């Protein structure tokens, strides 16, 4: 049974994001809280294009329809740096560069980069080794490859893929010291769990259960702080507690990009087949063909839980951080301390890290009926019907009242 908590403690945690007041977005406040010390640091911005040589030269993309993320990279981050934040935080640099879009989540970047004059550069020679802080505002997540490069070359950074106006006005307008505090409180509530069970309720009343073995590992947190000079890359917006599963079995539902609904069948930590609930059988067949051709694509590399109270943004980078949601991910997990690396996949383009988010707006066709944790002799309910349990709310209330 879940740990009991007092009503006064529970009501101190308001779960309605509409009741939150976010300060206007400030690049100075964001970078000043995420990256101290900033004094003397050289900083730049990276963004991605399918054809950077043509689109980035002389900022041609600014005069074209589309490219909303790249335009935010330019106007909000690049111009924000040179028009005040560099001086405010005693940093230098502020340049913006383009690289070739990877076409997949967390795929390794090629080494080519371009400046606005159209000159081709090297990420390794001209960027990774020349800057102390790198901000990557991109279409596809680059957290995994940049984390590896940060450890190799010694920089700090942040990945902000899919940034939109809602994210700027909410998930990037919070106090990351508070985010870190809440994430640590929930990390302690979950750390060293032996196993997690998740019940999914389908519209027709069927119940699917997925079991994930965690082997008592220390939970990790994405909390947004890269303090000191230690190489590190934050994924912003931050706010989650996560594990690298050591085993998994059972079933869980999947909503594909075209709206097709399937059931994913899991054994030995990997999805081995999908079956149709509703929609396009060809979508299911294509997934099964990929699993058969490159089985590593079905390996479960992450189990994560959101820790923040935020509005839905329509982008998973923020929405997976919302308290009461959880997500799994397939594919590479080396950037999370796991053992699945790009070289283990049959094809480079398959070595992605793809999140599967379970949230009311994202997966309205099924309910996250209950999430349960086993830790030694302790048994706790974590989530019911997309609502955090008394156990989790008590952990948050306690740290906020301290």
Beta strands, then each sheet from edge to edge (+ up, - down):
strand 1: 42-49
strand 2: 92-100
strand 3: 112-114
strand 4: 120-122
strand 5: 133-136
strand 6: 156-159
strand 7: 195-202
strand 8: 207-213
strand 9: 220-222
strand 10: 232-235
strand 11: 240-243
strand 12: 247-255
strand 13: 261-267
strand 14: 270-278
strand 15: 300-306
strand 16: 326-331
strand 17: 353-358
strand 18: 366-375
strand 19: 378-384
strand 20: 387-388
sheet 1: 4+ 3- 2+ 1+ 5+ 6+ 10+
sheet 2: 14+ 13- 12+ 8- 7+ 18- 19+ 20-
sheet 3: 9+ 11- 15+ 16- 17+
end
